[in-house]
Amino acid sequence: MRIVRTLARGAAMFACAGLCLAAWASGSAPAHAAEGEQKVWLRGAGATFPAPLYEKWSQVYGTANPLVSVTYDAVGSGEGINRFVTGSVDFGASDTRISDKEASQINRGVVMVPATAGMIVVAYNIIGIGGDLRLPRDVYVDIFSGKITLWSDPRIQAANPDLKLPKRNIVVVARQDSSGTTHAFTSHLAAIDPNWRQGSGPSVGKRIDWPGTAMLARGNEGVSARIKISDGAIGYVEYGFARRLGLPVASLQNKAGTFVHPVEMAGQAALAAAAARPTEQERFVISDPDGVDAYPIVTYSWLLLYGKYDNAALGARMVGFTGWGLAEGQRYAQELGYLPLPPAAVEQGNRVLASVRY
C-alpha cells in the first residue's frame, strides 16, 4: 500500500501555528500566507498501521493551512525507519520504538512522539460457520506457530461449542514487509508463550520466518485483502483495516482469562492499565495488558522526528503539524478505528516535541 497525500499548513512561523489552529477549531476560513512567505515540503515514510489516520489528517489540516505540503509513503515501519536513519525523509513513522542501535546512527538525534494507538485484531474467513469465533490464548499462539492446522481441531471446537467448524486447513496470512505491526503482534505472542521467542520458535521482530505455508502480503491492507478472498484464512491486522473490509474478527482471551472483542472500550482499558505501570517502557510498550476488560493486543504508533532540523522553517512546520496531530488530530481517531491517545500520552508527546531544535 502506498499513500501519498498533500497536507497544508497555514502558519509562517511556529508561533503563528496556534492562531491558525484556533481559526480552524472555530470554523473560520483557512489562513492565508503572508506576502513573501514560502511553502515548505515535509517528506515522511513508515508504518501502514496509522496510514488512514494520517490521510485524514492531511485532508483536514490541508483545508485550513496552505503553507506546508507533506508527503507520506506507507511503506512499513522497517523501511520508514531505514529512510529516517539515512536522512532521506524529514520524519518517519513506526509501530515500534526505534532501537538504540538505530538511534545511534542519527547524528541529529531522534524524538519519538506517540501519535495514535490501536488494536491488532485476528481476522478470519471461514465460510459458513454461523457465529463469532473465540480463541483462547494458547490456541491462537499455536495457530500462528503452525501447531494447529485444521479449523476442526478439538481445542478450537472446545472453545466454540455452538459453531460448526469445518475440517478445513487453516491458512495463516502474515506480513511480507518489515512491519511494526508484526513486531507488536509477535511480542504479544512471546509474552503468552516463552517458546515463541526461544529455541526453535518463530521469534519476535519486524520480519520473521513464519512456519508452514503462510501466505505473505505487503501492508495491513494487503493482509486484509488476502484474508477477504481466501476461505480458511486467518491473519493479524490493525482493527480499522478489518472493519473497512467487513472481515470478522475473533474474540481473544486476555491475561485475566476473559474473552474480549476488539471494541474501543476494551482497547482503552488496555491503555489505561498500561498507563498505571511504573516505567515509561511498561507504559508505552504493551505486550500483554492487565485488566479483566482489556483487549490483549494494543500498540502505540510513533512519529519519528529529528532532534535538530538545520532548516529552521522546515523544523518549525514539522513541530507545528505534529503538535496539531496530538491535539485536534486525535478527534479523528475513533471514526477510523483507532484509539485516541490517553492524556498521559499526549503530555509525553508534547514534552518531547518541545525538545526539538531548529
C-alpha positions in Angstrom: 0.0 0.0 0.0 1.4 3.4 -0.9 -0.3 6.6 0.2 0.9 10.0 -1.0 -1.2 12.8 0.2 -0.7 16.5 0.3 -1.1 18.3 3.5 -1.0 22.1 4.0 -0.4 24.3 6.9 -1.1 28.0 7.5 1.5 29.5 9.8 4.6 31.3 8.6 6.4 30.9 11.9 5.8 28.3 14.7 4.4 31.0 16.9 1.7 31.6 14.3 0.6 27.9 14.4 -1.6 28.3 17.4 -3.6 31.2 15.8 -4.2 29.1 12.7 -5.4 26.1 14.8 -7.7 28.3 16.7 -9.1 29.6 13.5 -9.7 26.1 12.3 -11.3 25.0 15.6 -13.7 27.9 15.4 -14.7 27.1 11.9 -13.3 30.3 10.4 -11.8 30.5 6.9 -8.5 28.9 6.1 -5.4 31.0 6.9 -3.6 32.7 4.0 0.1 33.0 3.6 1.5 36.5 4.2 3.4 38.2 1.4 6.8 36.7 0.9 6.2 33.6 2.9 7.3 30.3 1.3 5.7 26.9 1.3 7.6 24.1 3.0 7.5 20.5 1.9 7.9 17.8 4.5 8.6 14.2 3.4 7.8 11.2 5.6 7.6 7.4 5.3 6.8 4.5 7.5 4.0 2.4 9.1 0.9 1.3 7.2 -0.9 0.8 10.6 -1.7 4.6 11.0 -1.8 5.5 7.3 -5.6 6.0 7.1 -5.4 8.4 10.1 -2.6 10.3 8.5 -4.6 10.5 5.3 -7.5 12.0 7.3 -5.1 14.5 9.0 -3.9 15.5 5.5 -7.4 16.3 4.3 -8.5 18.2 7.4 -5.2 20.0 8.1 -4.7 20.9 4.4 -8.1 22.6 4.2 -7.1 25.1 6.9 -3.4 25.6 6.3 -1.8 26.4 3.0 1.9 26.8 3.9 3.1 23.2 4.2 2.8 20.2 1.9 3.5 16.8 3.5 4.0 13.6 1.6 3.8 10.3 3.5 4.7 6.9 2.0 3.1 4.0 3.8 6.0 1.5 3.2 6.0 -0.3 6.6 7.8 0.6 9.8 11.1 -1.1 8.9 11.5 0.8 5.7 10.3 4.0 7.3 13.0 3.7 10.0 15.6 3.0 7.3 14.8 6.1 5.4 14.7 8.1 8.6 18.1 6.8 9.7 19.7 7.6 6.3 18.1 11.1 6.3 16.2 10.7 3.1 13.0 11.9 4.8 12.1 14.6 7.2 10.1 12.3 9.5 9.4 8.6 10.0 6.6 6.6 11.4 6.7 3.3 13.2 4.6 1.0 15.3 7.6 0.1 17.3 10.1 2.4 19.1 13.3 2.9 17.3 16.2 0.8 18.7 19.2 2.2 20.5 21.4 0.9 17.6 19.3 2.7 15.0 19.2 5.9 17.1 23.0 5.9 17.5 23.3 6.3 13.7 21.4 9.6 13.6 23.7 12.5 14.2 20.8 15.0 14.6 19.2 12.9 17.3 15.7 11.5 17.3 12.5 12.3 19.1 9.7 9.7 19.3 6.2 11.1 19.6 3.2 8.8 20.3 0.8 9.8 17.5 -2.0 7.3 17.9 -2.8 3.8 19.3 -4.8 0.9 18.1 -5.8 -2.7 18.4 -4.3 -5.5 16.4 -7.0 -8.0 15.6 -7.1 -11.6 14.5 -9.3 -11.5 11.4 -10.5 -14.6 9.7 -12.6 -16.0 6.8 -14.4 -19.3 7.5 -17.3 -19.7 5.2 -20.5 -21.0 6.8 -19.6 -21.3 10.5 -22.6 -19.3 11.6 -21.3 -17.3 14.5 -18.4 -15.4 16.1 -15.1 -17.2 16.8 -13.5 -17.3 20.2 -9.8 -18.1 20.6 -8.0 -19.0 23.9 -4.5 -17.6 24.4 -2.7 -20.9 23.9 -4.8 -21.7 20.8 -4.1 -18.6 18.8 -0.4 -18.9 19.6 -0.4 -22.5 18.3 -2.3 -21.5 15.2 0.3 -18.9 14.2 3.2 -21.2 15.2 1.8 -23.9 12.9 1.0 -26.4 15.6 -2.8 -26.2 14.9 -3.5 -26.7 11.3 -7.2 -27.5 11.0 -10.3 -25.4 11.9 -11.9 -28.6 13.3 -9.1 -29.0 15.8 -10.6 -30.1 19.2 -9.1 -27.2 21.1 -10.8 -24.7 18.8 -14.0 -26.6 18.8 -14.0 -26.8 22.7 -13.9 -23.0 22.9 -16.7 -22.7 20.3 -19.2 -25.4 21.1 -22.0 -23.7 19.2 -20.1 -23.3 16.0 -19.9 -25.8 13.1 -16.2 -25.7 12.4 -15.2 -27.4 9.1 -12.4 -29.9 8.6 -10.5 -27.3 6.6 -6.9 -26.3 6.5 -6.0 -23.1 8.4 -4.3 -20.6 6.1 -2.1 -18.1 8.0 -1.7 -14.7 6.3 1.2 -12.6 7.5 3.2 -9.6 6.6 5.9 -9.8 3.9 7.4 -6.4 4.5 9.3 -5.2 7.6 6.4 -4.3 9.9 5.9 -2.7 13.3 2.5 -4.5 13.3 4.4 -7.8 13.1 6.7 -6.7 15.9 3.9 -5.8 18.2 1.9 -9.0 17.3 4.9 -11.3 17.8 5.9 -9.5 21.0 2.4 -10.3 22.4 2.7 -14.0 21.3 6.1 -14.2 23.0 4.6 -12.7 26.2 2.0 -15.5 26.2 4.4 -18.3 25.4 8.1 -18.0 26.0 8.7 -20.8 23.5 7.7 -18.3 20.8 11.0 -16.4 21.3 13.2 -19.2 22.4 14.8 -22.2 20.7 13.0 -23.2 17.6 10.2 -20.7 18.0 9.4 -18.1 15.2 10.9 -15.3 17.4 10.0 -11.6 17.6 10.7 -8.9 15.0 9.5 -6.7 12.2 10.0 -9.5 9.8 10.1 -13.2 10.7 10.1 -16.6 9.0 6.6 -17.8 9.5 6.2 -21.6 9.9 4.4 -23.8 7.5 2.9 -22.5 4.3 1.9 -19.0 5.4 0.7 -16.6 2.7 2.5 -13.3 2.7 1.2 -9.8 1.7 2.5 -6.3 2.0 1.0 -3.9 4.4 -2.1 -4.1 6.6 -4.2 -3.5 3.6 -2.6 -6.4 1.7 -3.1 -8.8 4.5 -6.7 -7.8 4.9 -7.4 -8.2 1.2 -5.8 -11.6 1.1 -7.9 -12.8 4.1 -11.0 -11.4 2.4 -10.6 -13.6 -0.7 -9.2 -16.8 1.0 -11.6 -19.3 2.6 -10.0 -20.7 5.7 -7.6 -17.8 6.2 -6.6 -16.1 9.4 -4.2 -13.2 9.9 -3.3 -10.1 12.1 -4.2 -6.6 11.0 -5.0 -3.2 12.5 -8.6 -3.1 13.5 -9.7 -0.3 11.1 -8.5 -2.3 8.1 -10.5 -5.3 9.0 -13.6 -3.1 9.7 -13.4 -1.4 6.4 -13.4 -4.7 4.5 -16.1 -6.2 6.7 -13.8 -9.0 8.0 -15.0 -11.0 11.1 -12.5 -10.7 14.0 -12.0 -13.2 16.8 -12.7 -12.5 20.5 -9.4 -13.2 22.2 -8.7 -14.4 25.7 -6.8 -11.8 27.7 -4.4 -12.1 30.6 -7.3 -12.2 33.1 -8.9 -15.1 31.2 -11.8 -13.0 29.7 -12.7 -13.4 26.0 -12.7 -9.8 24.7 -14.0 -8.5 21.4 -12.0 -5.6 19.9 -14.2 -2.6 20.7 -12.9 0.8 21.6 -13.8 0.5 25.3 -11.6 -2.7 25.5 -8.7 -1.0 23.8 -8.9 2.0 26.1 -9.0 -0.4 29.1 -5.7 -1.8 27.9 -4.1 1.6 27.5 -5.4 2.7 30.9 -3.9 -0.4 32.6 -0.6 0.2 31.0 -0.6 3.9 32.0 -0.7 2.8 35.6 2.6 0.9 35.3 5.7 2.5 36.9 8.1 2.9 34.0 7.8 4.6 30.6 8.9 1.3 28.9 6.0 -0.5 30.6 3.5 2.3 29.8 4.2 2.5 26.1 5.3 -1.0 25.1 2.2 -3.1 25.9 2.9 -6.8 25.2 0.2 -8.3 27.4 -2.0 -5.7 29.2 -3.6 -6.3 32.6 -7.3 -5.9 33.3 -10.4 -8.0 33.1 -11.9 -5.9 30.3 -8.7 -5.1 28.4 -8.3 -6.2 24.8 -5.0 -8.2 24.7 -3.2 -6.8 21.6 -2.8 -3.0 21.5 0.1 -0.8 20.4 1.1 2.8 20.1 2.3 4.1 16.8 5.0 6.8 16.7 6.1 9.7 14.7 9.9 10.0 14.5 11.3 13.5 14.3 14.9 14.6 14.3 16.2 16.2 17.5 17.5 19.1 15.4 16.5 20.5 12.0 19.1 22.5 10.2 16.3 24.3 8.2 14.5 26.4 10.8 11.4 26.9 8.7 11.1 23.2 8.0 11.6 22.3 11.7 9.0 24.8 12.8 6.4 23.4 10.4 7.3 19.9 11.4 6.8 20.7 15.1 3.6 22.6 14.3 2.0 19.8 12.3 2.9 17.1 14.9 1.5 19.3 17.7 -1.7 19.6 15.8 -1.9 15.8 15.5 -1.5 15.5 19.3 -4.4 17.9 19.8 -7.0 18.4 17.1 -5.9 15.3 15.2 -7.0 13.0 17.9 -10.6 13.7 17.3 -10.5 11.7 14.0 -9.1 8.5 15.6 -12.3 6.9 16.7 -14.1 7.1 13.4 -11.2 5.3 11.7 -10.9 2.5 14.2 -8.0 3.9 16.3 -7.8 4.7 20.0 -7.5 8.4 20.9 -4.3 8.9 22.9 -4.8 9.0 26.7 -3.9 12.3 28.4 -0.6 11.0 29.7 0.5 10.0 26.2 -0.4 13.5 24.9 1.6 15.1 27.7 4.5 12.8 26.9 4.3 13.7 23.2 4.2 17.5 23.9 7.0 17.2 26.3 9.4 15.5 23.9 8.2 17.7 21.0 9.3 20.8 22.9 12.8 19.5 22.9 13.1 19.7 19.0 15.5 22.4 18.0 15.6 24.3 14.7 
